[in-house]
């Protein structure tokens, strides 16, 4: 589970632990990871390993070694990590752009790539990625974040095609607003989903060949409308 210490990642970890899955958690802060791991292990009587890693400087080979050493061969890989910044609009500092790209795209590609051969022919395996409705159409706000999430979605499309003759299944979620630290204090134009509700739906879909789906599903209508808007109208929207 990449991005497991808070928000949706923590909710998915809890949902999996409640179903009896052993876990290996990855996030940037060791203190937070240790607390989550201990809580899940005690409450659900499962094995929970963890590794603190800055995704801007990810080491997929080290991560694969740590997972194998702790749990053996994994069945599932969840890439839930994501980060956004309010200043992501127009020209932004290079270090901010690099972090947005690393956490939301490049680290995901590198980590999934590192586990791909291990998971491909495992009939119990799933690779799950979390994207964003922000990637539905290029706009002036969240420009690098949306670009990175669209890149991640494209990569998961290639995974689904590559793995079609194999046993591993692929799911990708175009996620709408969630009640998390990323949206805390923001005035949202549409209702936000509870992380626990999203986690339950994602876990229920394990084993299914879904491709990319909106979560909640009603976001499909909104993103479709945004994609269809003529440029003469879209260009005037301050979004």
Secondary structure by P-SEA (a helix, b strand, c coil): cccccccaaaaaaaaaaaaccccccccccaaaaaaaaaaaaaaccbbbbbbbbccccccaaaaaaaaaaccccccccccccccccccccccccaaaaaaaaaaacaaaaaaaaaacccccccccbbbbbbbccccccccccaaaaaaaaaaaaaaaaaaaaaaccccbbbbbbbcccccccccccccccbbbbbaaaaaaaaaaacccccccccccccaaaaaaaaaaccaaaaaaccc
